[in-house]
Amino acid sequence: MSDQNQVCYTFEAAIEMAVQMEDDGFRTYLNAIRILKDRAARKILKDVALDELDHKQQLEKALLLGYVDGHAMDQAVPTMNLDYVLEKKTLGSDADGREVLVFAIHQEKESLEFYRRMAKGCAGAPMAELFERISNDESRHLQELEDLYEQHFLPEN
């Protein structure tokens, strides 16, 4: 079991970890956008990267204010758990919209799990609610990506 599952950090340390998580996600998307040739695939990742920047900005404001002021959701959104059936692959320059969506689904699932672990590790502390709300927002992002994948790539029964 990792330390993240057992320890609650100070408010500042917890927020700094979350900022780093969002920045890493943004950088991952940015690097993929730079190599992709498919315009639609780049558009998908640009939208997801903008979500990462929004979260990062909210978290950085929290460092200044000492609390989180934002529009995160109060409840998690159910997802289809497509990450369990879609293989995660590294994106190449010829990746198409389908491959990009699978990549983004896996990235968002990792973010969701990170925030859930942080919330669990901070149970009873003020940061637990913060991480729970961010994980709920991440579940919304994941659901949106899964819905897009379903709409375009999953056949009707």
Secondary structure, DSSP 4 states (H G I P E B T S, - for coil): --HHHH----HHHHHHHHHHHHHHHHHHHHHHHHH---HHHHHHHHHHHHHHHHHHHHHHHHHHHSS--S---SSPPP---GGGTS---PPPTT--HHHHHHHHHHHHHHHHHHHHHHHHHTTTSHHHHHHHHHHHHHHHHHHHHHHHHHHHHS---
